[in-house]
Amino acid sequence: MEHITLLIGIVIVTALVFDFTNGFHDTANAMATTISTGALRPKTAVAMSAVLNLVGAFLSVEVAKTISGGIIDESAGIRPEVIFAGLVGAIVWNLVTWLAGLPSSSSHALFGGLIGATLVSVGTGGVHGDAVVMKVLIPAVAAPFVAGLAAMAATRLTYRLTRGRDEADTAKGYRAGQIASAALVSLAHGTNDAQKTMGVITLALITGGVVAPHADPPLWVIASAGLAIALGTYLGGWRIIRTMGKGITDIQPPQGFAAQTGAAATILASSHLGFALSTTQVCSGSVMGSGLGRKGGVVRWSTAGRMVLAWGLTLPAAGAVAAGAAFLTKQGSWGVAAVAILGLGVCGAIWAASRRKPIDHSNVNDGPAAEPVGVVTAALKTVSPPPAGSLTAQATAADTAEASTPAPRTKAATATTR
């Protein structure tokens, strides 16, 4: 019993580490557009998001129940070692995608890790396949499209309502709306993502016989999970904030307001229904939808394509890492120690690699280098020119003029022609 208690303690600490990585990995969901448009200073934005994530953690436990008793069959012989291996897989994938600046899903990393570790440890009988399909896979496919369509419609409506108004007059109001909607997304993120860690810790307590099956998360679990995700949020995932704020599309205040409002409504509805939704996919879909909703606003499809690829790889990649970890943990105490040492080594290497080109609040808005204009982007710019007088229109006109002006011939070229 003493060994099990120690192991459960290790699992709880590892779960809180995952919660911490979830916080800084997903800060961009709430604050990327607010920071990129200048509605809030970067440090102020992440501080506000951290507080509201903590508050949101206390508002509901429906998603936690989905994880602690919905996806994994707690009566199939699941041991704390299995949960530990699943968490290691999720943490490693979170850090890999953070290093790449890709807003992948921390939620799906967690699901993939738990499923992969369970399959290796107890087989297919330990996973509720119907719950995985209904509460993970279907929302994963539908959520970005629903949020994107809602944001696109809201963006078009917003610009239509303010048509003919001076941008300077409306920008201040939209920035205030962005702050309010970002606060709502942060609150919604706490109600959804913090609960996932609560569910994992509760599952570990159930498998160790500490609490009864199907029990709600104890208050100390709710508080610790909320604090961990709030701390991670405050530190800020600046790499992913840059990608979402600058790498997908050029966000204007009306777009940011529309994207965040649509995303918050989607996340809060899923939390109420117990769907363990990926807030990353919802917010990324909203940003892309807002880019398509503004006349002249074009999505950078190469960045979006890398994001979608990361989304598709998250479940199997985290599951593969967790499966290898679960195989080692089955060997006994030395296997658990080996997984812990290897996990710390990988995380340390990723952190060291990130220090070569650090991104923080001081340079987060510098933005990625401009990518080449592809066929889709050029076609969309042709049929949807930017509004006259806007900065985008002026830049486009300058680019067009530059491209249409013949390059001056050098003396060497003239001599060769003669």
N, C-alpha and C positions, 0 to 999 in steps of 0.2 A: 504493500500500500504506500510505503514511503517513496519507492521508486516511481510509482504512478503519480504521486503528488508532485514530485520534482519534475517529471515529464510534462504534466499539465501546466506547471508554472512556466516551463520553457515554451510551450505552445502559446500560452497567453501573451508572453513577451513578444514572441514572433508575430502573433496576430496584431499586436499594437504597432510593431515596426511596419507591417504591411499597411496598416491604417495611416501611419505617418507618410509613407510613400504615396499612398492614395491621395492624401491631402495636397502634397506639392505637385503631384502628377496632374491633378484635376483642377488646380487653381485657375487655369486658363478657361475652364468652362464658364466660370462666372465673371471673370475680370479681364479677359483678353481684349474684348472690344471696348470696354470702358477705358482701359489703359491706352489702347492704340489711338483712340479718338481724343485723348487728353481730358476726358470728363473727370477723371480722378488721377492724382499722382500715384505712381506704382506702389509705394510703400503704404500709402493710405488705403488703396484699394484692397491689398491683400490683408491688411489688418481688419478692415470691415468684414471681409469675406470669412476670416477666421472666427470672429465672434459669432456671426450668423450660422456658420457650420456647427458650432458648439450648441447653439440654441436649437437648431433643427434636429440634432441628435435625440432630443428629449420629446419630440412631437409624435412619434409613431414607432411601433415595433413590428409592423406587418411584414416588411422586407426581411427583418431578422428571423421571423418565423419561417419564411420561405427557405432560407438557407439552413437553419438549424434542423428543420424537420421536413423539408420539401424535396430538395434535390438529392441529397444523400440519405440512404436508409440507415438510420442510426442503430437499428437492431440487427444489422447484417454482419456484425463483428468488427465495426470500425473502431480502431484504437487511436489514442492521441498521437501516436507516431504517424499515422496516415494524414492527419490534419496538419501536422508539422511539415511533412513533405510537400503537401499541397500549397502551404503558405510560402515555402522556399521557392517553389516554381513560380508563383505569382509575383513575389518580390523581385526575382531576377528579371522576369520579362518587363515589369514596370520600369526598372532601371535601364534596361537596354533601350526601350522606346523613348524614355526620357532623354538619354544621351543623344539619340537621333533626332530629338525635337518633334517626335510624332505623337499626336494626341490619341493614343490607343486606349482601349477600355480597361481600366483597373478591375472593373466588375468581372469582365470575361476572363481576365487573367486569373482571378480568384476561382471562378467556376472551372476553368480549364485545369488549374492546379488540383483542386479537390477531386474532379472527375478522374484525371490521370492517376493520381495516387490511389484512389479507391479501386480502379480497375486492376491495378497491379497487386493490390493487397488482398481484396476479397472477390474480385471478378465483377461481371456485369450485374449480378444480383444486388450489388451495393448502390447502384445508381437508379433513380427513378427516371426512366427515359421519357415518360409522358410529361413530367414536370419540367425536364430540361427543354423539351420542344416548346411547350406552351408558355413557360415563364422566362425562358432565356433566348432560345433561337428565334422564335417568331417576333418578340419585341426587338431583338437585335436587327432584324431585317426591316421591320416596319418603322421603327422609331425615327431613323434618319430621314426617311422619305416624308413621314407625317410632319415632322418638325420643319423640314426644308420647305415643303409646300406651304405650311402655315406662315413661315417667315417670308417667303416670296410674296404671298398674297398681302401680308401685312405691310411689307415694304412698298409695294405698288400703291396700296391704299394710302399709305402715309404721304408719299410724294404727290399723289393726286390731290389730297386734301390741302396740301400746302403749295400747290402750283401757283406761280405768280408772286409768291411771297419772297422777300429778300432772305437769302440764306443766313445772313448774320442775325436777323430777327428771330428766326426759328431755332438756330443752333443752340442757344442758351436753354430753351425749354426742352429740347431733345436731350441735352446733356443731363439735365435734372431727371428726365425720364429714364435715361440710361442708368443713373445711379440707383434709382428705385428698382428698376428691373434686375440689375445686377445683384442687389440685395435679396431680391426674391429668388434668383437662381441659387445664391449661396445658401439660403434657408432650405430650398428644395434639395440641394446637394447633401446637406446634413441629414435630412429626413430619409434619404435613399442610400447614400454610400456609407455613412457612419454605421448604419444598421447592418451592413454586410459583415463588418468586423464583429459587431455584437453577436450576430448569428454564428460566426465561426467559434468565438469564445464559448458561447452557450453550448454549441455542439461538442466542444472539447470537455466541458463540464459534465455533459450528459454521458458521453462515452466513458468518462472516468468515474461515473457513479456519484458525482458531487451534487447534481440536481436531478430532478425527476424528468423523464422524457416529456417532450412537448411543452416544457416550462418556458415562461417568458424570461428574457434576459434580466438578471438581477440589476438593481440600481447601480452598484459599483461598476458593473460591466458597461452600462450605458454611459456613465460619467467618464470612465477611462477611455472608451472608444471616441467619445466626443472631444475630449482633450487632445488625444493623439492626432486626429484628423485636423483639428484647429491649429495645432502647432505646425504640422506639415504645410497647411494652407498659408500660414503667416510667412514661412520661409520662402514660399513662392517658387513655382516651377517655371522659371523665366524662359527656359528654352522652348517650352511648349506654348507659353504665352506669346512669344514672338511668332511662332508658326501660325497660331490661330488668329492673332491680331493683325499680322502683316503678310503672312505667307499664302493664305487662301484667296483673299480678295481685299481690295482697298475699302475699308469700312468707313462710312460717314456716320455722323450721329444718328440720323433717322434709321439707318440700317441696323446700327447697334441696338437701338431701342426695340425695333421690331424683332430682331433675332433673339434677344434675351427674354422678351416677354413670351414669345412662343415657346421657347425652351423651358422656361419656368413652369408654364401651364402644363406642358407634357410630363415633366418630371413629377410634379405634385400629383397629377392624376394617376401616374403609375405607382407612386408610393402608396396612395390610398387603396389601390387595387391589389397591392402585394407583388407587383411585377418588379423584379430586380433589374431595372433598366440601366443601360449604360448612359450615364449623363454625358460622357465624352461624345458618343455618337449623336446624341440629341443636339448638343450645342454645336458640334461641327456641322451637322446637317442644317441647322438654323443659319449658321454663318454663310454656308454655300447658297442656301435659298435667298438670303438677303442680297448676296452678290448678283444673283440672277434677277432679283426683283427690281433693282435700280437700273434705269435706262442708262446704258453706257458702262455699267458695272459688270465686269467679266471675271469669272472664277478662274484661278490658276489651276488648270486641270492636272498638271503633272504633280503638284503638291497634293491635290485631292486624291489622285490615283495612288500615291504612296501611302496616304492615310488609309484608304480602303483596303489596300494590300495588308497593312499592319492589322486592321480589324479582322481580316480573314485568317491571319496567322496566329492571332492571340490565343484562342482556345487550344488549338493543337500544340503550339509552341510551349505555352505554360504547362500544358498537360504532359508533354514529353519530358520537360525538366523535372516536373513533380514525379513522374513515373520512375525516372532514374533515382531520384531521392528516396522514393518509397521502397525501391528494391534494396537500397543500402540500409534503410532503417529496419527492414525485416531481419537483418543479420544480428540485431541486438544492440546493446549500448554503444559498442564501438562504431556501429553504423550510424547511429544518431549523432555521435560526436563528429564523425567524418562529414556528414551532411552539413552540420553547423560550421565546421572549419572551411569546407569548400564554398559554402554560401557566403561567408564573410569575405573570403578571398576574392570571389567574383565581384561582390559589391564594392570592395575596396579598389579593385582594378578599374571598374567603371567610373567610380568617383575620381580616381587619379586621371583618367582619360578626359573627364569633363573639365579639369582644371587647365588643360592646354589652351582652350579657347573659352574662357569663362563668360557667361552671360548673366547679368544681374539687373537690378532696377535702374542702374545708370545707363545701360546700353540696350535695354530690351526693345525700345522703339526704333532702333537703327534699321531693323528690317533686313530680310534676306536680299541677296543680290537679285536683280531683275532677271527673270528667265526669258528665253527666246519665245517670241510670239508664234504659237502653233497655228495649225489650220483652223481648229475650232474657235480659238480666241480671235483670230483675224476675221472669221466669218461673223461672229457675234458683234464685233466692233463695227463691222460694215453695216449690219442691219439695225443696230442699236447704238447710234452715235451718242456721245455724252451730251448732257444739257449745255446749251450755249452759255458761255461766260464762266463755266466752272473751271477749276484748275485742271481737271482731267481733260476737258475739251481743249484748253490752251496747250497742254502738253501733247495731246494727240495731233493738234494742228501743226505744232512745231515739228513733231516727228514726221508728219506727212510732207511738210514743206522741205524738210531736210532730205527726205528720201527722194522727192521729185526733182531736186536741184542737182544737175549733173556735177560730178566731182571735177575740180579743176585739174587740168592736165599738166603734168610736170614737164620740165624741159626735156628730161630724158625720154619721156613718152612721146613728145612732139618730134624730137630728133629721130626716134625710131620710126615714126609714122612717115616722116619724109624719106 
